[in-house]
Amino acid sequence: MQRRRQLDPLQWAFLPYLAVSVTHVVLLGLDSPAAGPTKLLLMPLLAVPVLVSLPRIRERAAQALILVALAFSWLGDSAGALFPAVPEVPLMLMFFGIAHLAYIALFIRHLAQRRMQWWALVYAGWWVAMMTFVGPHAGGLLIAVAIYGVVLGATAALSTRCHPLVAIGGAFFLASDTLLALRLFLPGSLPAWSSPAIMATYTIGQGLIIAGALIALRKRGA
């Protein structure tokens, strides 16, 4: 009698993250106070597929870098709630900057499959444009914003060396932070639906980066 094929846990492990991501974006659109708590669940739920994949990933350093990126992303998401006495934006820049550095190390050391794509030069142009339009309004955060922009652009550019899902995720992550920067430093420049759009692109970006990374690392481990 033929044995039934065992279901890969990765096929269901993303479902909680997907469900809460959609719920969070909808709640933001409704301006519901429940949007805040659901935001704090996002990165812990995105860690679920990572944890179920650990037995099939050989590189322990890659595992650690993914979990560090998710942990500091969660701190960035939670900065206002965890540290109410500290200005939120500088903390967000610091925590997400560390998360991006972890992603950069992951891309270079463990996920690179090809040379950087030529069109990744658009991310250098993106940084120049952002500093041109946002820089004059950043005030005392100008240097921090400039450095964070370099790190964010490098993440997106280096993601083009990886699995296609990682590259697409890197572009969505950058789009999310671009919208967020416009909302923070150029108030009134975005419509009312910008908050759901920021989180929609953010959750898509993070999810695709993790999905592409796990696919590549599991394939190598097999």
C-alpha atoms as one frame of an Amber mdcrd trajectory, in Angstrom:
protein
   0.000   0.000   0.000   1.440   3.357  -1.086   2.251   5.706   1.760   0.406
   9.006   1.783   2.663  11.929   0.937   3.423  13.977   4.040   2.281  17.604
   3.970   5.108  20.132   4.044   4.603  22.347   7.145   5.696  25.374   5.117
   2.442  25.088   3.156   0.425  26.118   6.213   3.007  27.965   8.327   2.493
  31.277   6.464  -1.295  31.224   6.866  -1.458  32.865  10.338   0.832  35.674
   9.161  -1.233  36.149   6.010  -4.498  36.220   7.944  -3.286  38.734  10.542
  -1.638  40.906   7.862  -4.923  41.219   5.960  -6.805  41.828   9.213  -4.350
  44.532  10.276  -4.564  46.385   6.968  -8.367  46.253   7.017  -8.464  47.525
  10.612  -6.167  50.397   9.637  -8.527  51.273   6.818 -11.389  51.318   9.323
  -9.305  53.389  11.764  -9.950  50.752  14.419  -8.032  50.796  17.736  -7.550
  47.035  17.285  -5.028  47.758  14.516  -2.286  48.420  17.078  -2.371  44.993
  18.778  -2.523  43.147  15.452   0.605  44.973  14.300   2.529  43.523  17.242
   1.608  40.004  16.101   3.017  40.318  12.591   6.702  39.529  13.049   6.161
  36.765  15.672   3.779  35.064  13.220   6.256  35.500  10.361   8.785  33.678
  12.534   6.521  30.588  12.525   7.531  29.377   9.021  11.148  30.092   9.909
  10.946  27.947  13.043   9.225  25.037  11.304  11.899  25.145   8.592  14.894
  25.063  10.943  15.411  21.267  10.693  15.750  21.606   6.900  18.204  24.522
   6.920  21.851  23.605   7.361  23.384  27.058   7.771  22.947  28.049  11.393
  24.264  31.540  10.679  21.515  32.034   8.075  18.912  30.951  10.611  20.268
  33.421  13.138  20.327  36.320  10.656  16.703  35.745   9.658  15.561  35.639
  13.272  17.614  38.757  14.123  16.036  40.621  11.188  12.552  39.637  12.352
  13.279  40.439  15.999  14.518  43.949  15.242  11.692  44.484  12.766   9.304
  43.646  15.595  11.088  46.151  17.832  10.694  48.729  15.062   6.989  47.944
  14.807   6.647  48.109  18.598   8.868  51.112  19.334   6.018  53.433  20.250
   4.320  50.886  22.494   7.451  49.585  24.228   9.254  52.893  24.707   6.555
  55.585  25.020   8.930  58.011  26.753  11.425  57.978  23.852  10.876  59.680
  20.466   9.491  56.963  18.192  11.028  57.821  14.822  14.724  57.648  15.886
  14.044  54.298  17.568  12.324  52.996  14.464  15.255  54.048  12.301  17.698
  52.320  14.639  15.768  49.056  14.996  14.883  48.736  11.328  18.425  49.744
  10.381  19.750  46.773  12.350  17.134  44.532  10.721  18.285  45.664   7.287
  21.927  45.025   8.160  20.957  41.464   9.109  19.165  41.071   5.776  22.169
  42.460   3.905  24.487  39.935   5.583  21.985  37.170   4.815  21.774  38.149
   1.146  25.534  38.417   0.642  26.693  35.381   2.604  23.862  32.881   2.190
  21.338  33.767  -0.514  23.308  35.287  -3.407  22.687  33.330  -6.610  23.820
  35.782  -9.262  25.439  39.144  -9.804  23.533  42.239  -8.839  21.068  43.129
 -11.579  21.900  46.228 -13.614  18.506  47.740 -12.949  19.336  47.807  -9.227
  20.962  51.171 -10.025  17.445  52.589  -9.774  17.798  52.275  -6.011  20.716
  54.720  -6.050  18.487  57.143  -7.930  15.776  56.511  -5.367  18.125  57.580
  -2.547  19.051  60.807  -4.358  15.385  61.585  -4.965  14.426  60.881  -1.352
  17.183  63.071   0.018  16.166  65.818  -2.389  12.510  65.829  -1.397  12.531
  64.483   2.158  15.960  65.628   3.368  15.091  69.331   3.720  12.183  68.374
   6.006  14.039  65.840   8.180  15.441  68.457  10.548  17.718  66.994  13.206
  17.155  63.504  11.790  18.752  64.349   8.448  21.929  62.301   9.002  19.977
  59.369  10.467  17.532  59.428   7.566  20.383  59.583   5.046  22.176  56.614
   6.631  18.979  54.620   6.923  18.230  55.372   3.269  21.615  53.963   2.248
  20.994  50.787   4.249  17.447  50.416   2.920  18.577  50.980  -0.665  21.414
  48.486  -0.230  18.941  45.879   1.045  16.753  46.332  -2.019  19.713  46.360
  -4.424  21.375  43.269  -2.930  18.060  41.410  -2.893  18.316  41.326  -6.711
  21.122  38.776  -6.302  18.771  36.344  -4.551  15.670  34.275  -5.223  13.087
  36.267  -7.257  10.698  36.358  -4.287  13.419  38.003  -2.184  14.028  40.610
  -4.890  10.321  41.426  -5.133  10.087  41.558  -1.346  13.003  43.971  -1.174
  11.229  46.291  -3.615   7.992  46.187  -1.585   9.883  46.880   1.653  11.501
  49.920   0.078   8.127  51.105  -1.264   6.653  50.847   2.234   9.418  52.890
   3.830   9.203  55.445   1.027   5.519  56.005   1.732   6.224  56.134   5.458
   8.950  58.747   4.990   6.623  60.926   2.927   3.930  60.629   5.563   6.300
  61.435   8.449   8.258  64.291   6.943   5.838  65.704   4.365   2.493  65.716
   6.208  -0.451  66.144   3.895   1.429  64.849   0.860  -0.348  61.481   0.952
  -4.076  60.644   0.950  -5.929  59.175   3.916  -5.454  55.598   2.693  -1.674
  55.869   2.927  -1.527  54.112   6.306  -3.092  50.864   5.014  -0.913  51.116
   1.897   2.238  51.455   4.021   1.423  48.345   6.028   0.203  46.372   3.020
   3.486  46.902   1.171   5.429  46.261   4.387   3.753  42.942   5.151   4.060
  41.815   1.527   7.732  42.787   1.461   8.655  41.034   4.688   6.627  37.959
   3.785   8.184  37.590   0.335  11.718  38.069   1.659  11.226  35.315   4.233
   9.451  33.011   1.763  12.192  33.369  -0.844  14.930  32.933   1.761  13.364
  29.755   3.159  12.809  28.265  -0.296  16.445  28.868  -1.228  17.899  27.665
   2.073  15.688  24.560   2.254  16.582  23.627  -1.309  20.272  23.919  -0.486
  19.783  21.916   2.691  18.090  19.109   0.743
